Each structure stands twice: as structure tokens, then as C-alpha cells.
Amino acid sequence: MLALITNDDGIDAEGLAALEQLASHLFDEVWTVAPAQQASEIGHRVTTKGAIRVEEQGYNRYAIHGTPADCTRLALSRILPAKPDWILSGINHGGNLGRHDFVISGTVAAVREAAFAGIPGVAVSHFIRRGLPLDWDAASSRALSALELVMGEQAETGEFWCINLPHPENEETKPQVVFCEQEHKPLIVEYSEVEPGHWQYSGDYHSRPRTPGSDVDVCFRGDIAVSRVSV
């Protein structure tokens, strides 16, 4: 099987390298088409005016000077030799939990673009606790266990999956894979005035509302949250 790998943190991101590594265990052929630079929190923005520069960076690996959705569009229309069986996006440096993150995230947008084309996909993200380093080997292992379950599930055309990995204080813990709904409650949006006429976002992601059993609740408590979503 053939897989397309992308992200929104950029082609040099550690999370992308972790995803490429685990994808090599699941697929016969892996192609990476990712943004040349950081392109987070831009949602489903696409480039329709002006040229998009494409750089080949090794075997089956391309850096796109555009958005995550651009990466999927170019990969499907011009770069890949055939229609991929799956598209995987991530592993995002930060959670993409609930319906609020769902529309903001470039990681999710890259997979949503594939869903429009009827291609199954998974957006993989890693919730980050303040002051704790990330163990990408552990993240890759946890993502692999979740992906193996997801790929065995039947999804309808236009559906895809969001996986959110927890960030446990003790990396020796073994998080469980939990299928759950996305959190419906919105983020608490706050801004602080840093100087007259200038405001900076100051919301606290860690204290966001969490309905029991939602993806926010599952991930924050230390398990792997898996949600089936649709375009």
C-alpha cells in the first residue's frame, strides 16, 4: 500500500520524522509532501494566486512552499505516482482536540482535503504539558497502536480520524486507546492588552472545558483519544 505523509509543523519537524518512521512499518511505499516552513493554525487555507515552489529533498520527499492543504492538493494532482491508500498528517506538536481545534488546525486540514477526494486519512497530534519534554519514540509507538486499530475500522467516504496522544508525566505508563466524540464546548478565549491598542491571546489551553468521555477528557487524563469525524 502507498501512503502520503504530511504535517503543518514543517518538513524538518521531529513529529514528522516520527510519523515517517512508523509509516514505514505499515506501508509498502511512503511519500512525504510537507510544508517547507511552519504552517500551523492556518486551517484549510489554500494558495490559488501565485506559484507554489516545490523542492525535492530526497527519495519520495518534497518540501512545499505553501499550506498543509496545498501539500495534499499538489501531492494528489502532480507528485504522487498513484492515488494513495491512506494519508497521515502529523505528528503535530500540540493537541488538536475538540471542534474548535478541528477547524483551526493545518494538520487536520491536510487530511480533510484528502477526505474530499474520498481517500481515508488520519490526523495525529500530541498534547503537550508545560515543562515536560516529548519522547518521540514513545509517541511513535503509541501512534502505531492507535493507527493499527483505526486502519481496521470501516469508514464511510468523507470520514477520517483524529488521534490525540497524551503527554503522561511518567513515560512508562501504557495509555489505552479510547474511541470518543470530539469535545463540543468551546475554548475559553481571552486576550490581554500588552500596550495601548495591542492585544495578545492569553487563553489557557490546559484549563479548557472537558465533558466526561470527550476527546479532551480522554487525552488530558492520559489515554489516546481517537475520534471519527466527517467533512
JOMO-V335735 format. One record per residue. N is the residue number from 1. PHI is phi in radians with two decimals (999 if undefined). Layout:
BEGIN
N_PHI + N_PHI
END
This chain:
BEGIN
1_999 + 2_-1.94 + 3_-2.18 + 4_-1.79 + 5_-1.98 + 6_-2.63 + 7_-2.94 + 8_-2.21 + 9_-1.52 + 10_1.84 + 11_-1.19 + 12_-1.68 + 13_-1.21 + 14_-1.11 + 15_-1.11 + 16_-1.15 + 17_-1.05 + 18_-1.12 + 19_-1.20 + 20_-1.07 + 21_-1.10 + 22_-1.26 + 23_-1.11 + 24_-1.13 + 25_-1.52 + 26_-1.88 + 27_-2.23 + 28_-1.32 + 29_-2.43 + 30_-2.17 + 31_-2.05 + 32_-1.94 + 33_-2.32 + 34_-2.34 + 35_-1.06 + 36_-1.20 + 37_-2.28 + 38_-0.94 + 39_-2.48 + 40_-1.45 + 41_1.00 + 42_-2.00 + 43_1.04 + 44_-1.74 + 45_-1.08 + 46_-2.28 + 47_-1.80 + 48_-2.08 + 49_-2.15 + 50_1.63 + 51_-1.41 + 52_-1.90 + 53_-1.37 + 54_-2.09 + 55_-2.03 + 56_-1.41 + 57_-2.18 + 58_2.02 + 59_-1.14 + 60_0.99 + 61_-2.39 + 62_-2.36 + 63_-1.80 + 64_-1.94 + 65_-1.51 + 66_-2.90 + 67_-1.68 + 68_-1.02 + 69_-1.13 + 70_-1.02 + 71_-1.01 + 72_-1.13 + 73_-1.07 + 74_-1.16 + 75_-1.05 + 76_-1.27 + 77_-1.62 + 78_-2.35 + 79_-1.71 + 80_-1.23 + 81_-1.32 + 82_-2.74 + 83_-1.14 + 84_-1.27 + 85_-1.34 + 86_-2.53 + 87_-2.13 + 88_-2.07 + 89_-2.17 + 90_2.35 + 91_-1.27 + 92_-1.19 + 93_-1.42 + 94_2.36 + 95_-1.28 + 96_-2.24 + 97_-1.91 + 98_1.32 + 99_-1.24 + 100_-1.18 + 101_-1.08 + 102_-0.96 + 103_-1.58 + 104_-1.49 + 105_-1.21 + 106_-1.28 + 107_-1.00 + 108_-1.20 + 109_-1.05 + 110_-1.08 + 111_-1.39 + 112_-1.06 + 113_-1.07 + 114_-1.19 + 115_-1.09 + 116_-1.04 + 117_-1.59 + 118_1.37 + 119_-1.81 + 120_-1.17 + 121_-2.72 + 122_-2.44 + 123_-1.73 + 124_-1.95 + 125_-2.32 + 126_-2.17 + 127_-1.05 + 128_-2.11 + 129_-1.53 + 130_-1.08 + 131_1.41 + 132_-1.91 + 133_-1.23 + 134_-1.60 + 135_-1.84 + 136_-1.26 + 137_-1.14 + 138_-1.13 + 139_-1.08 + 140_-1.09 + 141_-1.13 + 142_-1.18 + 143_-1.11 + 144_-1.08 + 145_-1.10 + 146_-1.25 + 147_-1.11 + 148_-1.08 + 149_-1.24 + 150_-1.10 + 151_-1.20 + 152_-1.57 + 153_-1.57 + 154_-1.56 + 155_-2.04 + 156_-1.38 + 157_-1.03 + 158_1.61 + 159_-1.71 + 160_-2.62 + 161_-2.08 + 162_-2.06 + 163_-1.94 + 164_-2.10 + 165_-1.51 + 166_-1.41 + 167_-2.23 + 168_-1.20 + 169_-1.17 + 170_-1.95 + 171_-1.22 + 172_-1.44 + 173_-1.18 + 174_-2.03 + 175_-1.10 + 176_-1.60 + 177_-1.47 + 178_-2.16 + 179_-1.42 + 180_-2.66 + 181_-1.47 + 182_-1.22 + 183_-1.10 + 184_-1.60 + 185_-1.23 + 186_-1.34 + 187_-1.11 + 188_-1.49 + 189_-1.62 + 190_-2.33 + 191_-2.33 + 192_-2.06 + 193_-1.42 + 194_-1.52 + 195_-2.84 + 196_-0.89 + 197_1.45 + 198_-2.17 + 199_-2.14 + 200_-2.16 + 201_-1.05 + 202_-2.36 + 203_-1.15 + 204_-1.87 + 205_-1.04 + 206_-1.23 + 207_-1.83 + 208_-1.15 + 209_-1.04 + 210_-2.49 + 211_-1.27 + 212_-0.92 + 213_1.56 + 214_-1.35 + 215_-1.09 + 216_-1.09 + 217_-1.11 + 218_-1.09 + 219_-1.22 + 220_-1.13 + 221_-1.44 + 222_1.97 + 223_-1.92 + 224_-1.57 + 225_-1.59 + 226_-2.14 + 227_-2.19 + 228_-1.59 + 229_-2.24 + 230_-2.42 + 231_-1.35
END
